[in-house]
Amino acid sequence: MREAELRRLLAANLLGAACVVLTAVVPGVFWDGFTVLGTHLAWLCVCSVCVSALNIILHLVLKPSLPPKRSSFAHKISRFVKCCIYFFMSCILYHAIIVLYGAPLIESVTETFLFAVLLSTFTTLQCLCLLGPNVQAWIRVFSKNGPMSIWESSLQITTLCSILGAWFGAFPIPLDWDRPWQVWPISCSLGATFGYVAGLVIAPLWIHWNRKQLTYKSR
């Protein structure tokens, strides 16, 4: 495992973590009354857009995955359209799963969908940037011993941490504490965000500590 590649991964992940933190701080400078809790839906939109833009830029600059064999303009357009469709389908799927887990079906539809967009940004968008619209590659990465690079290992860790963070974030909602952050979907989105940031920090450290056991082979 090349140390230079690990340093690139660490730098990219730290930028991602810093981006999330800045989305909670910078808009308040230009937007009076902007807070993560008080204007939560606005923050969900800002965070999703900023994290998406940064992930796409980092992918184009660092090129962690091999380019597709076909690089014609028509193929690139087709790939881009598929990625957009996959992302939208992911938002719909997450929305349906969240409702099945107890979110309001008719009430708070906007809140639930924006939370689904945030989850898709933390998970599906990363898969699309690294693996493209290749479901078989997604299944391989999230299977046991599936990752074939440190980038795929990082993708696996951050995705799982984001989903687990959202799941744990739902626990305080039914409690009768009457706290502002218990309003749907604040605790879940904050849990997903903390999980995502934790995954970004944990992934390079875990890979560094286990680099002798990690032997990536082409398949």
MODELLER restraints for C-alpha pairs under 7 A, 6 or more apart:
rsr = mdl.restraints
at = mdl.atoms
rsr.add(forms.Gaussian(group=physical.xy_distance, feature=features.Distance(at['CA:1:A'], at['CA:211:A']), mean=6.94, stdev=0.5))
rsr.add(forms.Gaussian(group=physical.xy_distance, feature=features.Distance(at['CA:6:A'], at['CA:204:A']), mean=6.94, stdev=0.5))
rsr.add(forms.Gaussian(group=physical.xy_distance, feature=features.Distance(at['CA:9:A'], at['CA:151:A']), mean=6.94, stdev=0.5))
rsr.add(forms.Gaussian(group=physical.xy_distance, feature=features.Distance(at['CA:9:A'], at['CA:204:A']), mean=6.80, stdev=0.5))
rsr.add(forms.Gaussian(group=physical.xy_distance, feature=features.Distance(at['CA:10:A'], at['CA:204:A']), mean=5.65, stdev=0.5))
rsr.add(forms.Gaussian(group=physical.xy_distance, feature=features.Distance(at['CA:12:A'], at['CA:58:A']), mean=6.99, stdev=0.5))
rsr.add(forms.Gaussian(group=physical.xy_distance, feature=features.Distance(at['CA:13:A'], at['CA:200:A']), mean=5.08, stdev=0.5))
rsr.add(forms.Gaussian(group=physical.xy_distance, feature=features.Distance(at['CA:13:A'], at['CA:201:A']), mean=6.72, stdev=0.5))
rsr.add(forms.Gaussian(group=physical.xy_distance, feature=features.Distance(at['CA:14:A'], at['CA:200:A']), mean=6.93, stdev=0.5))
rsr.add(forms.Gaussian(group=physical.xy_distance, feature=features.Distance(at['CA:14:A'], at['CA:201:A']), mean=6.89, stdev=0.5))
rsr.add(forms.Gaussian(group=physical.xy_distance, feature=features.Distance(at['CA:16:A'], at['CA:51:A']), mean=6.92, stdev=0.5))
rsr.add(forms.Gaussian(group=physical.xy_distance, feature=features.Distance(at['CA:17:A'], at['CA:197:A']), mean=5.23, stdev=0.5))
rsr.add(forms.Gaussian(group=physical.xy_distance, feature=features.Distance(at['CA:17:A'], at['CA:200:A']), mean=6.62, stdev=0.5))
rsr.add(forms.Gaussian(group=physical.xy_distance, feature=features.Distance(at['CA:19:A'], at['CA:51:A']), mean=6.64, stdev=0.5))
rsr.add(forms.Gaussian(group=physical.xy_distance, feature=features.Distance(at['CA:20:A'], at['CA:47:A']), mean=6.39, stdev=0.5))
rsr.add(forms.Gaussian(group=physical.xy_distance, feature=features.Distance(at['CA:20:A'], at['CA:51:A']), mean=6.90, stdev=0.5))
rsr.add(forms.Gaussian(group=physical.xy_distance, feature=features.Distance(at['CA:23:A'], at['CA:46:A']), mean=6.50, stdev=0.5))
rsr.add(forms.Gaussian(group=physical.xy_distance, feature=features.Distance(at['CA:23:A'], at['CA:47:A']), mean=5.63, stdev=0.5))
rsr.add(forms.Gaussian(group=physical.xy_distance, feature=features.Distance(at['CA:24:A'], at['CA:36:A']), mean=6.11, stdev=0.5))
rsr.add(forms.Gaussian(group=physical.xy_distance, feature=features.Distance(at['CA:27:A'], at['CA:34:A']), mean=6.76, stdev=0.5))
rsr.add(forms.Gaussian(group=physical.xy_distance, feature=features.Distance(at['CA:28:A'], at['CA:34:A']), mean=4.92, stdev=0.5))
rsr.add(forms.Gaussian(group=physical.xy_distance, feature=features.Distance(at['CA:28:A'], at['CA:35:A']), mean=6.71, stdev=0.5))
rsr.add(forms.Gaussian(group=physical.xy_distance, feature=features.Distance(at['CA:36:A'], at['CA:43:A']), mean=5.76, stdev=0.5))
rsr.add(forms.Gaussian(group=physical.xy_distance, feature=features.Distance(at['CA:37:A'], at['CA:181:A']), mean=6.55, stdev=0.5))
rsr.add(forms.Gaussian(group=physical.xy_distance, feature=features.Distance(at['CA:41:A'], at['CA:111:A']), mean=6.76, stdev=0.5))
rsr.add(forms.Gaussian(group=physical.xy_distance, feature=features.Distance(at['CA:44:A'], at['CA:114:A']), mean=6.58, stdev=0.5))
rsr.add(forms.Gaussian(group=physical.xy_distance, feature=features.Distance(at['CA:44:A'], at['CA:118:A']), mean=6.65, stdev=0.5))
rsr.add(forms.Gaussian(group=physical.xy_distance, feature=features.Distance(at['CA:48:A'], at['CA:118:A']), mean=5.42, stdev=0.5))
rsr.add(forms.Gaussian(group=physical.xy_distance, feature=features.Distance(at['CA:48:A'], at['CA:121:A']), mean=6.04, stdev=0.5))
rsr.add(forms.Gaussian(group=physical.xy_distance, feature=features.Distance(at['CA:52:A'], at['CA:121:A']), mean=6.19, stdev=0.5))
rsr.add(forms.Gaussian(group=physical.xy_distance, feature=features.Distance(at['CA:56:A'], at['CA:129:A']), mean=6.54, stdev=0.5))
rsr.add(forms.Gaussian(group=physical.xy_distance, feature=features.Distance(at['CA:59:A'], at['CA:129:A']), mean=6.30, stdev=0.5))
rsr.add(forms.Gaussian(group=physical.xy_distance, feature=features.Distance(at['CA:64:A'], at['CA:130:A']), mean=6.97, stdev=0.5))
rsr.add(forms.Gaussian(group=physical.xy_distance, feature=features.Distance(at['CA:64:A'], at['CA:151:A']), mean=6.75, stdev=0.5))
rsr.add(forms.Gaussian(group=physical.xy_distance, feature=features.Distance(at['CA:65:A'], at['CA:130:A']), mean=5.79, stdev=0.5))
rsr.add(forms.Gaussian(group=physical.xy_distance, feature=features.Distance(at['CA:82:A'], at['CA:133:A']), mean=6.34, stdev=0.5))
rsr.add(forms.Gaussian(group=physical.xy_distance, feature=features.Distance(at['CA:83:A'], at['CA:128:A']), mean=6.28, stdev=0.5))
rsr.add(forms.Gaussian(group=physical.xy_distance, feature=features.Distance(at['CA:83:A'], at['CA:132:A']), mean=6.92, stdev=0.5))
rsr.add(forms.Gaussian(group=physical.xy_distance, feature=features.Distance(at['CA:83:A'], at['CA:133:A']), mean=5.67, stdev=0.5))
rsr.add(forms.Gaussian(group=physical.xy_distance, feature=features.Distance(at['CA:87:A'], at['CA:120:A']), mean=6.90, stdev=0.5))
rsr.add(forms.Gaussian(group=physical.xy_distance, feature=features.Distance(at['CA:87:A'], at['CA:124:A']), mean=6.52, stdev=0.5))
rsr.add(forms.Gaussian(group=physical.xy_distance, feature=features.Distance(at['CA:87:A'], at['CA:125:A']), mean=6.70, stdev=0.5))
rsr.add(forms.Gaussian(group=physical.xy_distance, feature=features.Distance(at['CA:90:A'], at['CA:120:A']), mean=6.13, stdev=0.5))
rsr.add(forms.Gaussian(group=physical.xy_distance, feature=features.Distance(at['CA:90:A'], at['CA:124:A']), mean=6.84, stdev=0.5))
rsr.add(forms.Gaussian(group=physical.xy_distance, feature=features.Distance(at['CA:91:A'], at['CA:116:A']), mean=5.22, stdev=0.5))
rsr.add(forms.Gaussian(group=physical.xy_distance, feature=features.Distance(at['CA:91:A'], at['CA:117:A']), mean=5.28, stdev=0.5))
rsr.add(forms.Gaussian(group=physical.xy_distance, feature=features.Distance(at['CA:91:A'], at['CA:120:A']), mean=5.88, stdev=0.5))
rsr.add(forms.Gaussian(group=physical.xy_distance, feature=features.Distance(at['CA:94:A'], at['CA:116:A']), mean=5.26, stdev=0.5))
rsr.add(forms.Gaussian(group=physical.xy_distance, feature=features.Distance(at['CA:95:A'], at['CA:112:A']), mean=6.39, stdev=0.5))
rsr.add(forms.Gaussian(group=physical.xy_distance, feature=features.Distance(at['CA:95:A'], at['CA:113:A']), mean=5.70, stdev=0.5))
rsr.add(forms.Gaussian(group=physical.xy_distance, feature=features.Distance(at['CA:95:A'], at['CA:116:A']), mean=5.29, stdev=0.5))
rsr.add(forms.Gaussian(group=physical.xy_distance, feature=features.Distance(at['CA:99:A'], at['CA:105:A']), mean=5.95, stdev=0.5))
rsr.add(forms.Gaussian(group=physical.xy_distance, feature=features.Distance(at['CA:111:A'], at['CA:185:A']), mean=6.52, stdev=0.5))
rsr.add(forms.Gaussian(group=physical.xy_distance, feature=features.Distance(at['CA:112:A'], at['CA:185:A']), mean=6.85, stdev=0.5))
rsr.add(forms.Gaussian(group=physical.xy_distance, feature=features.Distance(at['CA:115:A'], at['CA:185:A']), mean=6.91, stdev=0.5))
rsr.add(forms.Gaussian(group=physical.xy_distance, feature=features.Distance(at['CA:115:A'], at['CA:189:A']), mean=6.18, stdev=0.5))
rsr.add(forms.Gaussian(group=physical.xy_distance, feature=features.Distance(at['CA:122:A'], at['CA:159:A']), mean=6.70, stdev=0.5))
rsr.add(forms.Gaussian(group=physical.xy_distance, feature=features.Distance(at['CA:122:A'], at['CA:162:A']), mean=6.70, stdev=0.5))
rsr.add(forms.Gaussian(group=physical.xy_distance, feature=features.Distance(at['CA:122:A'], at['CA:196:A']), mean=6.65, stdev=0.5))
rsr.add(forms.Gaussian(group=physical.xy_distance, feature=features.Distance(at['CA:123:A'], at['CA:159:A']), mean=4.98, stdev=0.5))
rsr.add(forms.Gaussian(group=physical.xy_distance, feature=features.Distance(at['CA:126:A'], at['CA:155:A']), mean=6.92, stdev=0.5))
rsr.add(forms.Gaussian(group=physical.xy_distance, feature=features.Distance(at['CA:127:A'], at['CA:138:A']), mean=6.94, stdev=0.5))
rsr.add(forms.Gaussian(group=physical.xy_distance, feature=features.Distance(at['CA:131:A'], at['CA:137:A']), mean=6.58, stdev=0.5))
rsr.add(forms.Gaussian(group=physical.xy_distance, feature=features.Distance(at['CA:140:A'], at['CA:146:A']), mean=5.06, stdev=0.5))
rsr.add(forms.Gaussian(group=physical.xy_distance, feature=features.Distance(at['CA:141:A'], at['CA:147:A']), mean=4.72, stdev=0.5))
rsr.add(forms.Gaussian(group=physical.xy_distance, feature=features.Distance(at['CA:141:A'], at['CA:152:A']), mean=6.51, stdev=0.5))
rsr.add(forms.Gaussian(group=physical.xy_distance, feature=features.Distance(at['CA:141:A'], at['CA:156:A']), mean=6.79, stdev=0.5))
rsr.add(forms.Gaussian(group=physical.xy_distance, feature=features.Distance(at['CA:142:A'], at['CA:156:A']), mean=6.14, stdev=0.5))
rsr.add(forms.Gaussian(group=physical.xy_distance, feature=features.Distance(at['CA:147:A'], at['CA:153:A']), mean=5.43, stdev=0.5))
rsr.add(forms.Gaussian(group=physical.xy_distance, feature=features.Distance(at['CA:148:A'], at['CA:216:A']), mean=4.84, stdev=0.5))
rsr.add(forms.Gaussian(group=physical.xy_distance, feature=features.Distance(at['CA:148:A'], at['CA:217:A']), mean=6.06, stdev=0.5))
rsr.add(forms.Gaussian(group=physical.xy_distance, feature=features.Distance(at['CA:148:A'], at['CA:218:A']), mean=6.61, stdev=0.5))
rsr.add(forms.Gaussian(group=physical.xy_distance, feature=features.Distance(at['CA:149:A'], at['CA:216:A']), mean=5.90, stdev=0.5))
rsr.add(forms.Gaussian(group=physical.xy_distance, feature=features.Distance(at['CA:154:A'], at['CA:203:A']), mean=5.08, stdev=0.5))
rsr.add(forms.Gaussian(group=physical.xy_distance, feature=features.Distance(at['CA:157:A'], at['CA:199:A']), mean=5.77, stdev=0.5))
rsr.add(forms.Gaussian(group=physical.xy_distance, feature=features.Distance(at['CA:157:A'], at['CA:203:A']), mean=6.06, stdev=0.5))
rsr.add(forms.Gaussian(group=physical.xy_distance, feature=features.Distance(at['CA:158:A'], at['CA:196:A']), mean=5.50, stdev=0.5))
rsr.add(forms.Gaussian(group=physical.xy_distance, feature=features.Distance(at['CA:158:A'], at['CA:199:A']), mean=4.17, stdev=0.5))
rsr.add(forms.Gaussian(group=physical.xy_distance, feature=features.Distance(at['CA:158:A'], at['CA:200:A']), mean=5.84, stdev=0.5))
rsr.add(forms.Gaussian(group=physical.xy_distance, feature=features.Distance(at['CA:161:A'], at['CA:195:A']), mean=4.73, stdev=0.5))
rsr.add(forms.Gaussian(group=physical.xy_distance, feature=features.Distance(at['CA:161:A'], at['CA:196:A']), mean=5.80, stdev=0.5))
rsr.add(forms.Gaussian(group=physical.xy_distance, feature=features.Distance(at['CA:161:A'], at['CA:199:A']), mean=5.50, stdev=0.5))
rsr.add(forms.Gaussian(group=physical.xy_distance, feature=features.Distance(at['CA:162:A'], at['CA:192:A']), mean=4.62, stdev=0.5))
rsr.add(forms.Gaussian(group=physical.xy_distance, feature=features.Distance(at['CA:162:A'], at['CA:193:A']), mean=6.62, stdev=0.5))
rsr.add(forms.Gaussian(group=physical.xy_distance, feature=features.Distance(at['CA:162:A'], at['CA:195:A']), mean=4.46, stdev=0.5))
rsr.add(forms.Gaussian(group=physical.xy_distance, feature=features.Distance(at['CA:162:A'], at['CA:196:A']), mean=4.51, stdev=0.5))
rsr.add(forms.Gaussian(group=physical.xy_distance, feature=features.Distance(at['CA:163:A'], at['CA:192:A']), mean=6.22, stdev=0.5))
rsr.add(forms.Gaussian(group=physical.xy_distance, feature=features.Distance(at['CA:164:A'], at['CA:195:A']), mean=6.91, stdev=0.5))
rsr.add(forms.Gaussian(group=physical.xy_distance, feature=features.Distance(at['CA:165:A'], at['CA:191:A']), mean=4.39, stdev=0.5))
rsr.add(forms.Gaussian(group=physical.xy_distance, feature=features.Distance(at['CA:165:A'], at['CA:192:A']), mean=4.38, stdev=0.5))
rsr.add(forms.Gaussian(group=physical.xy_distance, feature=features.Distance(at['CA:165:A'], at['CA:194:A']), mean=6.61, stdev=0.5))
rsr.add(forms.Gaussian(group=physical.xy_distance, feature=features.Distance(at['CA:165:A'], at['CA:195:A']), mean=4.54, stdev=0.5))
rsr.add(forms.Gaussian(group=physical.xy_distance, feature=features.Distance(at['CA:166:A'], at['CA:188:A']), mean=4.67, stdev=0.5))
rsr.add(forms.Gaussian(group=physical.xy_distance, feature=features.Distance(at['CA:166:A'], at['CA:189:A']), mean=6.16, stdev=0.5))
rsr.add(forms.Gaussian(group=physical.xy_distance, feature=features.Distance(at['CA:166:A'], at['CA:191:A']), mean=4.76, stdev=0.5))
rsr.add(forms.Gaussian(group=physical.xy_distance, feature=features.Distance(at['CA:166:A'], at['CA:192:A']), mean=4.11, stdev=0.5))
rsr.add(forms.Gaussian(group=physical.xy_distance, feature=features.Distance(at['CA:167:A'], at['CA:188:A']), mean=6.85, stdev=0.5))
rsr.add(forms.Gaussian(group=physical.xy_distance, feature=features.Distance(at['CA:168:A'], at['CA:191:A']), mean=6.64, stdev=0.5))
rsr.add(forms.Gaussian(group=physical.xy_distance, feature=features.Distance(at['CA:169:A'], at['CA:187:A']), mean=5.02, stdev=0.5))
rsr.add(forms.Gaussian(group=physical.xy_distance, feature=features.Distance(at['CA:169:A'], at['CA:188:A']), mean=4.21, stdev=0.5))
rsr.add(forms.Gaussian(group=physical.xy_distance, feature=features.Distance(at['CA:169:A'], at['CA:191:A']), mean=4.57, stdev=0.5))
rsr.add(forms.Gaussian(group=physical.xy_distance, feature=features.Distance(at['CA:170:A'], at['CA:187:A']), mean=6.35, stdev=0.5))
rsr.add(forms.Gaussian(group=physical.xy_distance, feature=features.Distance(at['CA:170:A'], at['CA:188:A']), mean=5.22, stdev=0.5))
rsr.add(forms.Gaussian(group=physical.xy_distance, feature=features.Distance(at['CA:172:A'], at['CA:182:A']), mean=6.62, stdev=0.5))
rsr.add(forms.Gaussian(group=physical.xy_distance, feature=features.Distance(at['CA:173:A'], at['CA:182:A']), mean=5.04, stdev=0.5))
rsr.add(forms.Gaussian(group=physical.xy_distance, feature=features.Distance(at['CA:181:A'], at['CA:187:A']), mean=5.81, stdev=0.5))
